[in-house]
Amino acid sequence: MDSYTGEFVGGEVALEFDYGLYSTDFDECREPQYLVTFETVAGHRAKVVRPRAGGHGFTGIYFPNTNSDSNPLRRDKLAVWGQDLTDAQQDLALKIFQTARFP
């Protein structure tokens, strides 16, 4: 009701997404179990998480603001993630995350 959710499936990889005001920010994914980095992707700040042990946890990206304007009432968020991905699947997901584009 407050988000647009779905799943991208290809080959043996499934990535879920949540787009809206209350998308997950992966706060539960913390050091030392996770490697957490902050990056800029397509001109937007992003939080990237991946488990230190492949196959055990979330590999995901979170954009706290996907809008091009600074209006605080329009802060649509986007989270995309896979769960329990193999090392090869994690590498592919991380490459896919870097292809994000926003209007």
GROMACS elastic network, one bead per residue, 0.5 to 0.9 nm:
[ bonds ]
;  ai    aj funct       b0    kb
    1     4     6  0.77020   500
    2    19     6  0.87622   500
    2    20     6  0.62994   500
    2    21     6  0.67474   500
    2    22     6  0.71305   500
    3    18     6  0.62672   500
    3    19     6  0.53821   500
    3    21     6  0.67966   500
    3    22     6  0.70812   500
    3    23     6  0.72906   500
    4    17     6  0.80643   500
    4    18     6  0.57961   500
    4    19     6  0.50697   500
    4    20     6  0.63091   500
    5    16     6  0.74814   500
    5    17     6  0.54977   500
    5    19     6  0.62696   500
    5    20     6  0.86430   500
    6    15     6  0.85818   500
    6    16     6  0.57532   500
    6    17     6  0.54357   500
    6    18     6  0.68278   500
    6    19     6  0.89686   500
    7    14     6  0.66666   500
    7    15     6  0.55483   500
    7    17     6  0.59644   500
    7    18     6  0.89218   500
    7    80     6  0.88501   500
    8    13     6  0.82052   500
    8    14     6  0.56743   500
    8    15     6  0.51100   500
    8    16     6  0.62157   500
    8    17     6  0.79339   500
    9    12     6  0.75375   500
    9    13     6  0.58969   500
    9    15     6  0.64402   500
    9    16     6  0.85502   500
   10    13     6  0.55659   500
   10    14     6  0.65617   500
   10    15     6  0.88513   500
   11    14     6  0.82328   500
   12    89     6  0.82579   500
   13    82     6  0.77760   500
   13    85     6  0.77604   500
   13    89     6  0.65885   500
   13    92     6  0.88262   500
   13    93     6  0.83295   500
   14    81     6  0.84688   500
   14    82     6  0.62129   500
   14    83     6  0.83191   500
   14    85     6  0.89912   500
   15    60     6  0.87103   500
   15    80     6  0.64806   500
   15    81     6  0.52422   500
   15    83     6  0.79267   500
   15    93     6  0.78459   500
   16    79     6  0.81897   500
   16    80     6  0.56109   500
   16    81     6  0.54051   500
   16    82     6  0.62986   500
   16    83     6  0.88676   500
   17    23     6  0.86759   500
   17    78     6  0.71592   500
   17    79     6  0.55039   500
   17    81     6  0.64667   500
   17    82     6  0.89851   500
   18    22     6  0.84425   500
   18    23     6  0.55492   500
   18    24     6  0.75715   500
   18    77     6  0.80005   500
   18    78     6  0.57783   500
   18    79     6  0.53003   500
   18    80     6  0.66271   500
   19    22     6  0.79401   500
   19    23     6  0.60430   500
   19    76     6  0.68241   500
   19    77     6  0.56576   500
   19    79     6  0.65367   500
   19    80     6  0.86548   500
   20    23     6  0.58187   500
   20    75     6  0.80884   500
   20    77     6  0.52185   500
   20    78     6  0.65714   500
   21    74     6  0.84013   500
   21    75     6  0.64903   500
   21    76     6  0.50474   500
   21    77     6  0.57227   500
   21    78     6  0.85433   500
   22    25     6  0.86613   500
   22    76     6  0.81308   500
   22    77     6  0.70031   500
   22    78     6  0.88640   500
   23    62     6  0.82174   500
   23    64     6  0.84329   500
   23    76     6  0.83964   500
   23    77     6  0.57880   500
   23    78     6  0.60599   500
   23    79     6  0.60161   500
   24    27     6  0.78338   500
   24    62     6  0.74745   500
   24    77     6  0.84233   500
   24    78     6  0.80368   500
   24    79     6  0.62304   500
   25    28     6  0.83092   500
   25    29     6  0.89891   500
   25    47     6  0.79311   500
   25    61     6  0.84492   500
   25    62     6  0.58443   500
   25    63     6  0.80725   500
   25    64     6  0.75644   500
   25    77     6  0.87643   500
   25    78     6  0.87179   500
   25    79     6  0.70617   500
   26    29     6  0.53661   500
   26    30     6  0.83259   500
   26    47     6  0.84092   500
   26    48     6  0.88144   500
   26    49     6  0.75292   500
   26    58     6  0.84927   500
   26    60     6  0.79119   500
   26    61     6  0.84163   500
   26    62     6  0.74593   500
   26    79     6  0.85095   500
   27    30     6  0.68319   500
   29    33     6  0.74420   500
   29    34     6  0.59208   500
   29    35     6  0.83927   500
   29    36     6  0.77661   500
   29    49     6  0.69012   500
   29    50     6  0.81267   500
   29    51     6  0.80695   500
   29    57     6  0.83802   500
   29    58     6  0.76385   500
   30    33     6  0.62471   500
   30    34     6  0.53435   500
   30    35     6  0.74378   500
   30    36     6  0.70257   500
   30    49     6  0.84329   500
   31    35     6  0.63256   500
   31    36     6  0.72091   500
   32    35     6  0.72007   500
   32    51     6  0.89455   500
   32    52     6  0.78352   500
   33    50     6  0.86949   500
   33    51     6  0.59513   500
   33    52     6  0.57370   500
   33    53     6  0.76033   500
   33    57     6  0.88485   500
   34    49     6  0.64371   500
   34    50     6  0.54940   500
   34    52     6  0.52366   500
   34    53     6  0.82087   500
   34    57     6  0.84157   500
   34    58     6  0.86732   500
   35    48     6  0.81409   500
   35    49     6  0.57645   500
   35    50     6  0.54101   500
   35    51     6  0.61140   500
   35    52     6  0.61073   500
   36    47     6  0.70629   500
   36    48     6  0.57529   500
   36    50     6  0.67573   500
   36    51     6  0.87228   500
   37    46     6  0.83532   500
   37    47     6  0.58791   500
   37    48     6  0.52544   500
   37    49     6  0.66002   500
   38    45     6  0.71350   500
   38    46     6  0.56518   500
   38    48     6  0.61653   500
   38    49     6  0.89036   500
   39    44     6  0.82213   500
   39    45     6  0.58922   500
   39    46     6  0.52096   500
   39    47     6  0.63761   500
   39    48     6  0.73474   500
   40    43     6  0.57733   500
   40    44     6  0.52675   500
   40    46     6  0.57665   500
   40    47     6  0.86475   500
   41    44     6  0.52968   500
   41    45     6  0.64635   500
   41    46     6  0.65454   500
   41    63     6  0.88982   500
   41    97     6  0.82538   500
   41    98     6  0.61255   500
   41    99     6  0.79037   500
   41   100     6  0.69378   500
   41   101     6  0.80331   500
   42    45     6  0.84869   500
   42    98     6  0.78653   500
   42    99     6  0.78092   500
   42   100     6  0.64063   500
   42   101     6  0.55823   500
   42   102     6  0.70357   500
   43   101     6  0.87091   500
   43   102     6  0.87093   500
   44    63     6  0.70511   500
   44    64     6  0.85871   500
   44    65     6  0.73626   500
   44    66     6  0.68899   500
   44    67     6  0.87674   500
   44    68     6  0.86674   500
   44   102     6  0.86783   500
   45    62     6  0.86046   500
   45    63     6  0.62364   500
   45    64     6  0.72812   500
   45    65     6  0.77026   500
   45    66     6  0.87964   500
   46    61     6  0.65260   500
   46    62     6  0.54518   500
   46    64     6  0.69966   500
   46    65     6  0.87556   500
   47    60     6  0.81691   500
   47    61     6  0.55807   500
   47    62     6  0.50851   500
   47    63     6  0.66257   500
   47    64     6  0.83270   500
   48    59     6  0.76813   500
   48    60     6  0.57515   500
   48    62     6  0.65012   500
   48    94     6  0.84436   500
   48    97     6  0.88151   500
   49    58     6  0.71066   500
   49    59     6  0.55165   500
   49    60     6  0.52702   500
   49    61     6  0.64066   500
   49    62     6  0.85568   500
   49    81     6  0.89894   500
   50    53     6  0.85740   500
   50    54     6  0.83140   500
   50    57     6  0.74676   500
   50    58     6  0.60074   500
   50    60     6  0.65369   500
   50    61     6  0.89695   500
   50    90     6  0.77222   500
   50    94     6  0.89042   500
   51    54     6  0.61633   500
   51    55     6  0.78782   500
   51    56     6  0.64712   500
   51    57     6  0.56739   500
   51    58     6  0.63902   500
   51    59     6  0.65799   500
   51    84     6  0.86881   500
   52    56     6  0.83290   500
   52    57     6  0.88956   500
   53    56     6  0.60366   500
   53    57     6  0.81781   500
   53    87     6  0.85614   500
   54    57     6  0.77840   500
   54    84     6  0.70812   500
   54    85     6  0.64788   500
   54    86     6  0.53947   500
   54    87     6  0.52442   500
   54    88     6  0.89352   500
   54    90     6  0.76745   500
   55    58     6  0.86590   500
   55    83     6  0.76329   500
   55    87     6  0.70763   500
   55    90     6  0.86591   500
   56    83     6  0.74248   500
   56    85     6  0.72470   500
   56    86     6  0.84718   500
   57    82     6  0.83297   500
   57    83     6  0.55040   500
   57    85     6  0.76866   500
   58    81     6  0.63938   500
   58    82     6  0.57630   500
   58    84     6  0.62929   500
   58    85     6  0.77498   500
   59    80     6  0.84698   500
   59    81     6  0.54355   500
   59    82     6  0.53382   500
   59    83     6  0.63045   500
   59    84     6  0.78003   500
   59    85     6  0.73112   500
   59    90     6  0.64878   500
   59    93     6  0.74914   500
   59    94     6  0.78508   500
   60    79     6  0.70408   500
   60    80     6  0.54597   500
   60    82     6  0.63764   500
   60    83     6  0.85023   500
   60    93     6  0.79497   500
   60    94     6  0.78294   500
   60    97     6  0.80288   500
   61    78     6  0.80469   500
   61    79     6  0.56696   500
   61    80     6  0.54356   500
   61    81     6  0.64390   500
   61    94     6  0.83055   500
   61    97     6  0.66785   500
   62    77     6  0.74066   500
   62    78     6  0.56912   500
   62    80     6  0.66254   500
   62    81     6  0.86238   500
   63    66     6  0.62526   500
   63    76     6  0.85829   500
   63    77     6  0.55421   500
   63    78     6  0.50921   500
   63    79     6  0.63708   500
   63    80     6  0.89955   500
   64    75     6  0.72689   500
   64    76     6  0.72286   500
   64    78     6  0.67757   500
   64    79     6  0.84943   500
   65    68     6  0.82318   500
   65    70     6  0.88900   500
   65    74     6  0.82384   500
   65    75     6  0.50677   500
   65    76     6  0.54817   500
   65    77     6  0.50636   500
   65    78     6  0.75628   500
   66    69     6  0.89659   500
   66    74     6  0.89106   500
   66    75     6  0.68741   500
   66    76     6  0.56540   500
   66    77     6  0.58224   500
   66    78     6  0.69371   500
   66   102     6  0.68211   500
   66   103     6  0.88482   500
   67    70     6  0.74397   500
   67    71     6  0.84860   500
   67    74     6  0.68855   500
   67    75     6  0.64343   500
   67    76     6  0.65205   500
   67    77     6  0.84678   500
   67   102     6  0.77278   500
   67   103     6  0.80624   500
   68    71     6  0.89490   500
   68   102     6  0.81099   500
   68   103     6  0.76223   500
   69    72     6  0.87062   500
   69    74     6  0.79984   500
   69    75     6  0.89891   500
   70    73     6  0.86834   500
   70    74     6  0.77688   500
   70    75     6  0.81637   500
   71    74     6  0.54970   500
   71    75     6  0.72836   500
   72    75     6  0.57894   500
   73    76     6  0.87989   500
   80    97     6  0.78321   500
   81    93     6  0.80429   500
   82    85     6  0.64242   500
   82    89     6  0.88055   500
   82    90     6  0.80725   500
   82    93     6  0.76133   500
   84    90     6  0.88599   500
   85    88     6  0.77860   500
   85    89     6  0.54049   500
   85    90     6  0.56514   500
   85    93     6  0.88373   500
   86    89     6  0.50477   500
   86    90     6  0.60417   500
   86    91     6  0.86186   500
   87    90     6  0.50412   500
   87    91     6  0.62744   500
   87    92     6  0.87284   500
   88    91     6  0.51855   500
   88    92     6  0.63534   500
   88    93     6  0.86963   500
   89    92     6  0.50599   500
   89    93     6  0.60883   500
   89    94     6  0.85868   500
   90    93     6  0.50294   500
   90    94     6  0.61048   500
   90    95     6  0.86089   500
   91    94     6  0.52082   500
   91    95     6  0.63551   500
   91    96     6  0.87271   500
   92    95     6  0.51327   500
   92    96     6  0.62104   500
   92    97     6  0.86916   500
   93    97     6  0.61408   500
   93    98     6  0.87929   500
   94    97     6  0.50827   500
   94    98     6  0.65916   500
   95    98     6  0.53166   500
   95    99     6  0.70018   500
   96    99     6  0.53845   500
   96   100     6  0.74264   500
   97   100     6  0.58334   500
   98   101     6  0.87105   500
